[in-house]
Amino acid sequence: MALALLIGVPIGIRVLPRGDVTITASALLDRIEGSRDLSYSGYIETLGTLQLPVADNFTDVGELFGERTRIRAWWRDADEWRVDKLLATGETDIFRDASGTTLWDYEKSRLTRTVDADIRLPRASDLLPPELAHRLLADVDRADLSRLPTERIAGRDAPGLRLSPGASQSSVDHVDVWADPDTGLAVRVEVFAKGAETAALTTRFMSLSLEKPSLSTTSFSIAPGAEVEYDEVIDIAAAANLYAPLKPPNVLAGLSRSSSSRKLRAVGVYGAGVTQLIAIPLGDRAAAPLREKLRLTPGAQALVAGDFLQVGPLNVLLTRFRWIDSGWLITGTVTRATLLRAGRQLDGEIVYLGSRDPP
């Protein structure tokens, strides 16, 4: 430790910010919102402390939110980008172009091509600081914003912004975002649960370039001998939305269905920003193994409403339909009371759209 401190002195001096950047919280938010069309590339590290149950259909989600993740990103625009999740033995890559998404698993030498789903589980690209910041700061009440001191991040003096949500249903205490003052590009994001002293999730650029990546960098070339698959649905959430014969309500636990999700079929997304929940109908094959893993997770509770788990700001509830093991997976950054209320409401308002069982 002493050696690390000694050799770190020059670095520590170099990374100190030159001084606080003069900008108001509202003006900084305007710049962050105006950065959506920016191009960039860089190396990102994320750290999640949320120990979620890891069932087969949710393994990637558990790793993203419960471990340290190393990411390389090349972002031309929202329809043209590449994100590599770096692993000890290889990598998994996501390539996005105007016609869809390509998933490349280096270890398995397997390529999966799919259209971009209206709803899906989180993936590495969602944890890029700009993407996460835009999602968490959507529809924010500017009265909930305050300034944070400037920090030196990825070679830039980045002023900070704190969002302290006023919504009583939110399980998030605050969200801290630091952004490049000239472009508004978010370079670091931290999410804190109520009552927590350490961040539940952190994502930050370690290095950053604002030059537009070349098209050849974000394009995928099929390797000789690679296994190629074409899939209509990318994960269990996308499958449930397409095939589950259920209809979620327009208002759930007092939260309105988000405008961006009203075209969804069976999956409901409610609220906005840091006060949001999602309801996904799961059939036996998906619900049973998840329920088993959930019950083995420390802190899980078997309640009348279903199997419940709280990890940091994230609450999870898996209900059970009275006659089968299927149920609603309800999760989000809302309070326990809000989630349980949502479970009771869904259990009492099941509306079938057809004769098929949920997938």
C-alpha positions as CSV (number, residue, x, y, z in Angstrom):
1,M,0.0,0.0,0.0
2,A,2.8,2.4,0.9
3,L,4.6,1.7,-2.4
4,A,1.3,2.3,-4.3
5,L,0.9,5.7,-2.6
6,L,4.5,6.7,-3.4
7,I,4.4,5.9,-7.0
8,G,0.9,7.3,-7.3
9,V,1.9,10.9,-6.2
10,P,2.7,12.2,-9.7
11,I,-0.5,10.6,-11.1
12,G,-2.6,12.0,-8.3
13,I,-1.3,15.5,-9.0
14,R,-1.9,15.2,-12.7
15,V,-5.6,14.0,-12.4
16,L,-6.7,16.7,-10.0
17,P,-9.2,19.1,-11.7
18,R,-7.7,22.5,-12.6
19,G,-10.7,24.2,-10.9
20,D,-14.5,24.0,-10.7
21,V,-16.3,24.7,-14.0
22,T,-18.8,27.6,-13.7
23,I,-22.1,26.2,-14.9
24,T,-25.5,25.8,-13.3
25,A,-27.1,22.4,-12.7
26,S,-29.9,23.3,-15.2
27,A,-27.5,24.4,-17.8
28,L,-25.4,21.2,-17.4
29,L,-28.5,19.1,-17.8
30,D,-29.3,21.0,-21.1
31,R,-25.8,20.1,-22.4
32,I,-26.2,16.5,-21.4
33,E,-29.6,16.3,-23.1
34,G,-28.0,17.9,-26.2
35,S,-25.2,15.3,-26.4
36,R,-27.4,12.5,-27.8
37,D,-26.1,12.7,-31.3
38,L,-22.4,12.9,-30.4
39,S,-19.9,10.3,-31.6
40,Y,-17.2,8.9,-29.4
41,S,-15.1,5.9,-28.5
42,G,-13.4,4.8,-25.3
43,Y,-12.7,2.3,-22.6
44,I,-15.3,2.0,-19.8
45,E,-15.3,0.2,-16.5
46,T,-18.5,-0.5,-14.6
47,L,-18.9,-1.8,-11.0
48,G,-22.2,-3.3,-9.8
49,T,-22.9,-4.4,-6.3
50,L,-26.4,-5.9,-6.9
51,Q,-26.3,-9.6,-6.1
52,L,-29.2,-10.8,-8.3
53,P,-30.4,-14.4,-8.7
54,V,-28.6,-15.9,-11.7
55,A,-31.0,-18.2,-13.7
56,D,-30.2,-19.3,-17.2
57,N,-32.2,-16.6,-18.9
58,F,-30.9,-13.8,-16.7
59,T,-27.1,-14.7,-16.4
60,D,-25.9,-11.7,-18.3
61,V,-28.1,-9.3,-16.2
62,G,-26.7,-10.7,-13.0
63,E,-23.1,-10.3,-14.2
64,L,-23.7,-6.7,-15.4
65,F,-25.2,-5.5,-12.2
66,G,-23.2,-7.6,-9.7
67,E,-19.6,-7.6,-11.0
68,R,-16.9,-5.4,-12.5
69,T,-17.2,-5.2,-16.2
70,R,-14.7,-3.9,-18.8
71,I,-16.1,-2.4,-22.0
72,R,-14.8,-1.0,-25.2
73,A,-17.2,1.2,-27.2
74,W,-17.2,2.8,-30.7
75,W,-20.3,5.0,-31.1
76,R,-21.0,6.6,-34.4
77,D,-24.6,7.3,-33.7
78,A,-27.7,5.6,-32.2
79,D,-28.0,3.3,-35.3
80,E,-24.3,2.6,-35.9
81,W,-22.1,1.4,-33.0
82,R,-20.1,-1.4,-31.5
83,V,-19.7,-2.4,-27.9
84,D,-17.3,-5.1,-26.7
85,K,-17.6,-6.7,-23.3
86,L,-14.1,-7.9,-22.4
87,L,-13.7,-11.2,-20.6
88,A,-10.8,-13.1,-19.1
89,T,-10.9,-15.6,-22.0
90,G,-12.2,-13.5,-24.8
91,E,-15.1,-11.1,-25.4
92,T,-18.7,-10.8,-26.4
93,D,-19.5,-8.1,-28.9
94,I,-22.6,-6.2,-30.0
95,F,-22.7,-4.6,-33.4
96,R,-25.6,-2.3,-34.3
97,D,-26.5,-1.1,-37.8
98,A,-29.7,0.3,-39.4
99,S,-31.2,-3.1,-40.1
100,G,-30.6,-4.8,-36.7
101,T,-28.2,-6.2,-34.1
102,T,-25.4,-8.7,-34.4
103,L,-24.2,-10.5,-31.3
104,W,-20.8,-12.2,-31.5
105,D,-19.6,-14.7,-28.9
106,Y,-15.8,-15.1,-29.3
107,E,-15.5,-18.2,-27.1
108,K,-18.3,-20.1,-28.8
109,S,-17.5,-18.7,-32.3
110,R,-21.2,-18.0,-32.6
111,L,-22.9,-15.1,-34.3
112,T,-26.6,-14.3,-33.7
113,R,-28.4,-11.8,-36.0
114,T,-31.6,-10.3,-34.7
115,V,-33.9,-7.3,-35.2
116,D,-33.8,-4.7,-32.4
117,A,-36.6,-5.6,-30.1
118,D,-39.1,-3.1,-28.7
119,I,-38.3,-4.4,-25.2
120,R,-35.4,-6.5,-24.0
121,L,-33.2,-7.2,-20.9
122,P,-30.3,-4.9,-20.1
123,R,-27.0,-5.4,-22.0
124,A,-23.5,-3.9,-21.9
125,S,-24.4,-1.0,-24.2
126,D,-27.0,0.2,-21.7
127,L,-24.2,0.8,-19.1
128,L,-22.2,3.2,-21.3
129,P,-22.1,6.5,-19.2
130,P,-23.9,8.6,-21.9
131,E,-26.7,6.0,-22.4
132,L,-27.3,5.4,-18.7
133,A,-27.3,9.2,-18.0
134,H,-29.9,9.9,-20.7
135,R,-32.1,7.2,-19.3
136,L,-31.8,8.2,-15.7
137,L,-32.2,11.9,-16.4
138,A,-35.3,11.6,-18.6
139,D,-38.2,13.8,-17.6
140,V,-36.3,15.1,-14.6
141,D,-37.8,17.8,-12.3
142,R,-35.1,20.5,-12.4
143,A,-36.0,21.3,-8.8
144,D,-34.4,18.0,-7.9
145,L,-31.0,18.9,-9.4
146,S,-27.9,20.4,-7.7
147,R,-24.3,20.9,-8.7
148,L,-21.4,18.7,-7.7
149,P,-17.7,19.7,-7.7
150,T,-15.7,19.2,-10.8
151,E,-13.7,16.0,-11.1
152,R,-10.9,14.9,-13.4
153,I,-12.3,12.0,-15.5
154,A,-10.8,10.5,-18.6
155,G,-8.5,13.5,-19.0
156,R,-11.3,16.0,-18.7
157,D,-12.4,18.5,-16.0
158,A,-16.0,17.3,-15.7
159,P,-18.5,19.2,-13.6
160,G,-21.0,17.1,-11.7
161,L,-24.7,17.0,-11.4
162,R,-26.8,15.4,-8.6
163,L,-30.4,14.2,-9.0
164,S,-32.2,13.7,-5.7
165,P,-35.6,12.4,-6.8
166,G,-38.5,13.8,-5.0
167,A,-40.9,11.0,-5.9
168,S,-42.0,9.1,-2.8
169,Q,-42.2,5.9,-4.7
170,S,-38.5,6.0,-5.7
171,S,-36.0,3.6,-4.0
172,V,-33.1,5.7,-5.3
173,D,-31.6,8.3,-3.0
174,H,-29.6,10.1,-5.6
175,V,-27.8,9.8,-9.0
176,D,-24.5,11.6,-9.6
177,V,-23.5,12.4,-13.2
178,W,-20.3,14.1,-14.4
179,A,-20.1,15.4,-17.9
180,D,-17.7,17.0,-20.4
181,P,-18.5,20.7,-20.0
182,D,-18.1,21.5,-23.7
183,T,-20.1,18.7,-25.3
184,G,-22.3,17.5,-22.4
185,L,-21.2,13.9,-22.9
186,A,-21.6,12.0,-19.6
187,V,-18.3,10.5,-18.5
188,R,-19.3,9.0,-15.1
189,V,-22.6,7.9,-13.5
190,E,-23.2,6.6,-10.0
191,V,-26.5,5.4,-8.5
192,F,-27.1,5.3,-4.8
193,A,-29.9,3.5,-2.9
194,K,-31.7,5.1,0.0
195,G,-29.7,4.7,3.1
196,A,-26.5,3.5,1.3
197,E,-23.1,5.1,1.6
198,T,-21.6,3.4,-1.5
199,A,-22.9,3.3,-5.0
200,A,-25.0,0.4,-6.2
201,L,-23.8,0.9,-9.7
202,T,-20.9,2.9,-11.2
203,T,-19.9,3.4,-14.8
204,R,-17.1,5.6,-16.0
205,F,-14.8,6.3,-19.0
206,M,-11.2,5.5,-18.3
207,S,-10.2,6.8,-21.7
208,L,-12.3,8.8,-24.2
209,S,-12.0,10.2,-27.7
210,L,-14.6,12.4,-29.3
211,E,-13.6,11.6,-32.9
212,K,-16.1,9.7,-34.9
213,P,-15.2,6.0,-35.3
214,S,-14.8,4.7,-38.8
215,L,-17.5,2.6,-40.3
216,S,-15.1,-0.3,-40.7
217,T,-14.6,-0.4,-36.9
218,T,-18.3,-0.7,-36.2
219,S,-19.0,-3.2,-39.0
220,F,-18.9,-6.9,-38.5
221,S,-17.2,-9.4,-40.8
222,I,-18.2,-13.1,-40.3
223,A,-15.2,-15.2,-39.3
224,P,-14.6,-18.4,-41.3
225,G,-16.2,-21.4,-39.6
226,A,-18.5,-19.2,-37.3
227,E,-21.9,-20.6,-36.4
228,V,-24.5,-18.2,-37.7
229,E,-28.0,-18.0,-36.2
230,Y,-31.0,-15.7,-36.9
231,D,-33.4,-15.1,-34.1
232,E,-36.6,-13.1,-34.0
233,V,-36.3,-12.6,-30.2
234,I,-33.2,-11.6,-28.4
235,D,-34.1,-12.7,-24.9
236,I,-36.9,-13.8,-22.5
237,A,-38.3,-10.3,-22.2
238,A,-38.6,-9.9,-26.0
239,A,-40.2,-13.3,-26.2
240,A,-42.7,-12.6,-23.5
241,N,-43.7,-9.3,-25.1
242,L,-44.4,-11.0,-28.5
243,Y,-46.0,-14.3,-27.4
244,A,-47.5,-14.0,-23.9
245,P,-51.4,-13.7,-24.3
246,L,-51.6,-11.1,-21.5
247,K,-52.3,-7.4,-21.4
248,P,-50.8,-5.2,-18.7
249,P,-52.9,-2.2,-17.4
250,N,-52.2,1.4,-18.4
251,V,-51.6,2.4,-14.8
252,L,-49.8,0.2,-12.3
253,A,-49.3,1.0,-8.6
254,G,-50.1,4.6,-9.3
255,L,-47.5,4.9,-12.1
256,S,-48.6,5.5,-15.7
257,R,-47.3,3.4,-18.5
258,S,-44.4,5.2,-20.2
259,S,-45.2,6.8,-23.5
260,S,-42.3,4.9,-25.2
261,S,-43.8,1.5,-24.1
262,R,-47.4,2.0,-25.1
263,K,-46.8,0.1,-28.4
264,L,-45.6,-3.0,-26.4
265,R,-47.9,-6.0,-26.3
266,A,-47.6,-8.0,-23.1
267,V,-44.8,-6.2,-21.2
268,G,-45.5,-3.0,-19.3
269,V,-43.0,-0.3,-18.4
270,Y,-44.2,2.3,-15.9
271,G,-42.8,5.6,-14.6
272,A,-39.7,7.4,-15.9
273,G,-36.1,8.1,-15.1
274,V,-35.1,6.8,-11.6
275,T,-38.6,5.9,-10.6
276,Q,-39.5,3.1,-13.0
277,L,-40.8,-0.5,-12.9
278,I,-41.3,-3.2,-15.5
279,A,-43.8,-6.1,-15.5
280,I,-42.9,-9.1,-17.6
281,P,-45.3,-12.2,-17.8
282,L,-43.3,-15.4,-17.5
283,G,-44.4,-18.9,-18.3
284,D,-43.5,-22.1,-16.3
285,R,-40.2,-22.7,-18.2
286,A,-38.8,-19.3,-17.3
287,A,-40.6,-18.6,-14.0
288,A,-39.8,-22.0,-12.3
289,P,-35.9,-21.9,-12.5
290,L,-35.9,-18.1,-11.6
291,R,-38.2,-18.7,-8.6
292,E,-35.8,-21.5,-7.4
293,K,-32.7,-19.3,-7.7
294,L,-34.6,-16.4,-6.2
295,R,-35.5,-18.4,-3.1
296,L,-31.8,-19.4,-2.6
297,T,-30.6,-15.8,-2.8
298,P,-29.7,-14.2,0.6
299,G,-32.4,-11.8,1.8
300,A,-35.2,-13.2,-0.4
301,Q,-38.6,-13.5,1.2
302,A,-41.6,-15.7,0.4
303,L,-44.7,-13.4,0.7
304,V,-48.3,-13.8,-0.1
305,A,-47.8,-11.6,-3.2
306,G,-44.9,-13.7,-4.4
307,D,-41.2,-14.2,-4.0
308,F,-39.5,-10.9,-3.1
309,L,-35.9,-9.6,-3.1
310,Q,-34.4,-6.2,-2.4
311,V,-30.9,-5.5,-3.6
312,G,-29.8,-1.9,-3.3
313,P,-32.3,0.3,-5.1
314,L,-33.6,-2.6,-7.1
315,N,-36.7,-4.5,-5.9
316,V,-37.8,-7.8,-7.5
317,L,-41.1,-9.6,-7.2
318,L,-42.1,-12.8,-8.9
319,T,-45.8,-13.5,-8.5
320,R,-47.5,-16.9,-9.0
321,F,-50.7,-17.4,-10.9
322,R,-53.1,-19.3,-8.8
323,W,-53.3,-22.4,-11.0
324,I,-49.8,-22.7,-12.5
325,D,-46.2,-21.7,-11.7
326,S,-46.3,-18.9,-14.2
327,G,-46.3,-15.4,-12.9
328,W,-45.4,-11.7,-13.4
329,L,-41.8,-10.7,-12.9
330,I,-42.0,-7.2,-11.6
331,T,-38.9,-5.2,-10.9
332,G,-37.6,-1.7,-10.8
333,T,-36.3,1.2,-8.8
334,V,-39.4,1.7,-6.7
335,T,-40.2,1.0,-3.0
336,R,-41.2,-2.3,-1.6
337,A,-44.7,-1.1,-1.0
338,T,-45.1,0.1,-4.6
339,L,-43.8,-3.3,-5.9
340,L,-46.2,-5.3,-3.7
341,R,-49.1,-3.1,-4.7
342,A,-48.2,-3.7,-8.4
343,G,-48.2,-7.5,-7.7
344,R,-51.6,-7.4,-6.1
345,Q,-53.1,-5.3,-8.9
346,L,-51.7,-7.5,-11.7
347,D,-53.0,-10.6,-9.9
348,G,-56.5,-9.1,-9.8
349,E,-56.5,-7.7,-13.3
350,I,-55.3,-10.5,-15.6
351,V,-56.6,-9.8,-19.1
352,Y,-56.0,-12.6,-21.7
353,L,-55.5,-11.7,-25.4
354,G,-55.7,-15.3,-26.6
355,S,-55.8,-18.9,-25.7
356,R,-52.1,-19.6,-25.5
357,D,-50.2,-20.0,-22.2
358,P,-47.4,-17.5,-21.5
359,P,-44.1,-18.7,-23.0
